[in-house]
């Protein structure tokens, strides 16, 4: 699965969906995103490169303590973070958080 396919799965899990808009609005249909019925925008969050976008995505996990714990555990399994002696998940990049998020919600397996 490509990073873009993973990004779309994460966005869908967070309530973002592609929307159909007329070309006359200046937004190409493949780039038009909507969340919670809000007007279509030309760019959805880039969860693999924007830490703020991942912080927003993480909010949906916080309401379920078991999912949150699974997410933190998944972050702590990342080899490059295992060298951190304390709170390795605090040092995770947006891409690392996105991967752990997807695995926690079973959006993909690897």
C-alpha positions in Angstrom: 0.0 0.0 0.0 1.4 3.4 -0.9 1.8 6.3 1.5 -1.0 8.1 -0.4 -3.4 5.2 0.0 -2.6 5.0 3.7 -3.1 8.8 4.0 -6.6 8.4 2.5 -7.5 5.6 4.9 -6.4 7.7 7.9 -8.3 10.7 6.6 -11.4 8.6 6.1 -11.1 7.2 9.7 -10.9 10.9 10.9 -14.1 11.9 9.0 -12.6 13.3 5.8 -14.1 12.2 2.5 -13.5 13.1 -1.1 -16.3 15.2 -2.4 -17.5 15.9 -5.9 -17.3 19.5 -6.9 -17.6 21.4 -10.2 -14.4 22.3 -11.9 -15.8 25.8 -12.0 -15.0 26.1 -8.3 -11.4 25.8 -9.1 -10.9 22.5 -7.3 -10.1 19.4 -9.2 -12.5 16.5 -8.0 -9.6 14.2 -7.0 -8.3 16.9 -4.6 -11.6 18.1 -3.1 -12.0 17.0 0.6 -14.8 17.6 3.1 -15.1 16.9 6.8 -18.3 17.0 8.8 -20.3 18.5 5.9 -18.1 21.6 5.7 -17.5 23.1 2.3 -15.1 21.2 0.1 -11.4 22.3 0.4 -8.6 21.8 -2.0 -6.3 20.2 0.5 -6.8 17.7 3.3 -4.3 17.3 6.1 -1.0 15.7 5.2 -0.8 13.3 8.2 2.5 11.8 7.1 4.3 15.1 7.1 2.4 17.4 9.4 2.6 16.7 13.2 -0.3 19.0 13.9 -2.5 16.9 11.5 -1.5 13.8 13.5 -2.3 15.5 16.8 -5.8 16.1 15.4 -6.1 12.5 14.2 -5.0 11.2 17.6 -8.0 12.8 19.2 -10.3 10.1 17.9 -8.2 7.5 19.8 -8.3 9.3 23.2 -12.0 8.5 23.8 -11.1 4.8 24.0 -8.4 4.1 26.5 -7.7 0.7 25.1 -7.2 2.0 21.6 -5.0 4.8 23.0 -2.9 2.3 24.9 -2.6 0.1 21.8 -1.5 3.2 19.8 1.2 4.2 22.4 2.4 0.6 22.4 2.6 0.6 18.6 4.7 3.7 18.7 7.0 2.2 21.3 7.6 -0.8 18.9 9.2 1.5 16.3 12.9 0.4 16.2 14.3 4.0 15.9 12.3 5.0 19.0 13.2 2.0 21.1 16.6 3.6 22.0 14.8 6.4 23.8 14.9 5.7 27.5 11.7 7.6 28.5 8.5 8.3 26.6 9.7 7.4 23.2 6.3 8.1 21.7 6.8 11.8 22.5 9.6 11.9 19.9 7.7 10.2 17.1 7.5 12.0 13.8 4.3 12.5 11.9 5.0 9.6 9.6 5.8 7.3 12.5 2.6 8.4 14.3 0.6 7.9 11.0 1.9 4.3 10.6 1.1 3.5 14.3 -2.3 5.1 13.9 -3.1 3.0 10.9 -2.0 -0.2 12.5 -3.9 0.5 15.7 -7.2 1.0 13.8 -6.4 -2.0 11.5 -6.4 0.2 8.4 -3.6 -1.9 7.1 -1.4 -4.6 8.4 2.2 -3.6 7.5 
